[in-house]
């Protein structure tokens, strides 16, 4: 019997980067059935960005930053994994011209000024302006190092530069892992941090075993999560690696494949 459902958001649970009535109703049905629902995302999900998700605080959780932070339904931070400041120092020294986004549980910190940052990001994805609400610009390096950084993001169009940063992370795998959604994004967290391990950590707190967990994901930052659990599912629109690791491929996010599968599972377990 499944006691906890955990799903990635963009491309898996959400079709348009935000919650809608069908997804909202599904989450409420999970909670009504006395089960747990977990949003597992690479997004920062600072408390002010969680305000649209109002559910039973005892049965709703958010795993953010690819597993580096875990929040309860009252937007309280209950667990976090920080990146070693020594790695951050080396990263900033070696790639001094790259405007990384350094993230903690309160906001995002960038060394560039706001105008320079905006000019650099010619690609404005749907959540870009929401991210700006908690972004601090022209931050000195020593301030960033004191923040307790949980994730480092960056969008890199230059493939050779991307490869250099990724190789640097691999050489420092005792400190960090780069687990991006795709091969244009840098998404660095502390070593051993991923959505799968965060789900296991939360499940342990809730006295739930792996066989009682169902997970859903579509991208590169979901692969470990899909590999860790028996009940692992990917939507039809997922990357090939995610679909290969999944126990079953369900309908696409455009067709609400994940919410429908969760509701179907709830109904089957009523019998």
Secondary structure as UniProt FT lines:
FT   STRAND          4..7
FT   TURN            11..13
FT   HELIX           21..32
FT   TURN            33..34
FT   STRAND          36..40
FT   HELIX           47..49
FT   TURN            51..52
FT   TURN            57..59
FT   STRAND          60..64
FT   HELIX           65..67
FT   STRAND          69..71
FT   TURN            73..74
FT   STRAND          77..80
FT   HELIX           85..94
FT   TURN            95..97
FT   STRAND          101..103
FT   STRAND          108..110
FT   HELIX           114..120
FT   TURN            126..127
FT   HELIX           128..132
FT   TURN            133..134
FT   STRAND          135..136
FT   HELIX           141..145
FT   STRAND          151..155
FT   HELIX           159..171
FT   TURN            172..175
FT   STRAND          176..178
FT   TURN            183..184
FT   STRAND          185..190
FT   TURN            191..192
FT   HELIX           195..205
FT   TURN            206..207
FT   HELIX           210..212
FT   STRAND          213..216
FT   HELIX           220..222
FT   HELIX           223..228
FT   STRAND          231..235
FT   TURN            236..237
FT   HELIX           240..245
FT   STRAND          248..250
FT   HELIX           253..255
FT   HELIX           257..270
//
